[in-house]
Amino acid sequence: MDLRVLGRSYEAIADELGYYDASGAKKAVDRALVRRAAEQQDDRAMLRQRELDLIDHCIRGLAAGIHSGVPRAIEVALKASERRARLLGLDEPVRADVRVTDELTAQVMQLADELAEQADQAAAERDT
């Protein structure tokens, strides 16, 4: 896989590593890519769990202040909770209502025409 990343052809990889042909080298690279993707997925899951554990620990440490109504403890706990929600994908994606009107389209077209004119003028000035 490293040789492929360096830009080597499958034929060159087969020759260098002793595969019968380019097909064998390609299959080996594909298997390595699948293994690496699985390893990275495992690494991300482990790191995510570490972050979640840390957030839980922080919130537990703030529990007394939260129950006593200490504003800063509540604020920090809410920020930690927001981070937890992002890590877990609990927040709904922000939705935007984007509408393209005829007026907006006309403005964009006008700007495009003006830019084209300026480019033509600049080209004409370079030619003279």
Long-range contacts (C-beta under 8 A, 24 or more apart in sequence): 1-28, 1-29, 1-32, 1-33, 1-36, 4-29, 48-87, 51-83, 51-87, 52-84, 52-87, 52-88, 55-80, 55-81, 55-83, 55-84, 55-87
